[in-house]
Amino acid sequence: MKKIGIIGLGYIGNTIINAVIDGTIENAVIQAVYDIDKEIIETFHKKYPTFRLMKDITDFQDCDILVECAVQQAVSEVFDAVVKSKQYFIPMSIGAFITIDNLYSKFQNLDKISKSRIFLSSGAIGGFDCIESIKINKIVSATLQTRKPNKVFENSSYVTQHKIKLSETNPVKIFEGNAKQAATYFPKSVNVAARLALSTLGPEGTFVEIIADPTISQNIHTIEIESEVGKYKFSFENNPSPVNPKTSWLAALSVINTINKIKKE
């Protein structure tokens, strides 16, 4: 029986809990939970009084698997402790690995055994079996285009600060640059950029384009890779989660799949 700890009780955190309760995640229990919002914790504890509340963000030593689904800073705060404690770790705010310089260095320099305990779920994209094979030779370029409905970006600080006007009828390109910049400016909506960067050309070598599109209801991610092996294009048209339009439904399901894979090892 695997004991799961969860940091962040938003849509993904609750999806994991429901998956444990209904048996989608087999042979597992929710051991401990944490959220920085005290009101959320109080409400949650009334609903699930048997789940242990973590005293702080690193109070997860009695867990076998730790899932982070909060914010990038949370990954940085737990990283040393989770590596030392030798738990399996599933970080969803993968952008942390390419926006926080010392964390990127720590992750890259982990020994093979420690790194094998950190599972980067595929999130809202996929094709990584193919990408890892391509990487054996040489990847020349890696590009991600993300298109999301306007409502995802309406309260974005980047859009406000750069005085970008979203159109009610036509797509508007709101960002282009490298993956590190994308994950910094849009920390909650383009973790896919970091996931791709970690498997291809790194934070500064992976190109990202973000488009606010009023004509769509899905979150659409298109990956293009050029290599010595050939040219490849992957497209993912994801329905947003029923609760958080910034998050693709697939992202939560990818965590469930990742946990089930860990249980089989």
Secondary structure as UniProt FT lines:
FT   STRAND          2..7
FT   HELIX           11..21
FT   TURN            22..23
FT   STRAND          28..34
FT   HELIX           38..47
FT   TURN            49..50
FT   STRAND          52..53
FT   TURN            57..58
FT   TURN            61..62
FT   STRAND          65..68
FT   HELIX           72..85
FT   STRAND          88..91
FT   TURN            94..95
FT   HELIX           96..99
FT   HELIX           101..108
FT   HELIX           112..116
FT   TURN            123..124
FT   HELIX           128..135
FT   STRAND          139..148
FT   HELIX           150..152
FT   TURN            153..155
FT   HELIX           157..161
FT   TURN            162..163
FT   STRAND          172..178
FT   HELIX           179..185
FT   TURN            187..189
FT   HELIX           191..199
FT   TURN            200..201
FT   HELIX           202..205
FT   STRAND          207..212
FT   TURN            214..215
FT   STRAND          219..227
FT   STRAND          231..238
FT   TURN            245..246
FT   HELIX           249..264
//
